[in-house]
């Protein structure tokens, strides 16, 4: 198998794997708060304390994956173009 063909098959496998992940689990952990929904702060004694709610995920800890977002956008455009 040539290196180009091997690279293409690996790329297809990764794409299909990510597509399957987006179909099975469309939501992933928020990258900013790491899925907690809020920030962690320290008080003066060094103990952990709950901080403000995460603005990116609105305190849910979950965000929609990029692949699922793209699929939803394409489906919305397709529906808008085919309905009269």
N, C-alpha and C positions, 0 to 999 in steps of 0.2 A: 504494500500500500504506500503510495507516495505521500510525502509530508503535507502537501496541499489537501489531498483527499482526507487525510487523517484530521487536519485542522477543521475542515468543513464538517466532518461527522461529529467532532467534539463540540463545535459551535451549535450544531443542530440539537445535540443531546442536552446541552446546557439550556438552550432556549426552550425546549419542550419541558425540561424539568422545572424551570421557573414558571412556565405557563401552567403546569400542573399544580405548583405551589400556590399560585394566585387563584386558581379555580377552587382548590380545596380550602385554603385559608386566606381570604382576601384582606384580612387585617393583620398587621404586624405591630410589634412594640414601637412606641414613639422613640425616636433617636435622641431627643433632647432630654426627656425625663427618664429614659430607659424603662418605660412601661409602668412607672409608679404613679404618674398622674400629677406629681408635684415635685418641687425641688427640695433638697435637704439643706438645712442650715445648721450652724453650730451656735450654741449660746456661749456666754462668756466663760463658762466652766468647761467647754469643749464637748458637751453632750449634744447628740443629734436632736434636731427639732424639725418639725414639719414646716416647710416653706410655703411659698405662694403656689397656687394652681398653675399647671403648665398651660401656656397660651397657645402652644402649637396643637395640642391634642384636646384641649378644653377639659382637662382633668380626667380623661377616660383612660389614658395610658396606651391607647391604640390609635393607629393611623392606617389609612388605606395604602396598600402597596402600589408601587408605580405601575406595574403591569396591569393590575386590576383597574387603576385609574384610566390608563390608556384604553383598555377594553371598554369601560363604561362610556368614555368620550366617543369612541368610534361607533358604539351601538346607538348612542343618542343622536349622532349626526346621521346615521343610516336611517333611523326611525323618522327623523325630521324630514329627510329627503324623499321618503317613500310614501308618506301619508299625504292625502289631499285635503 
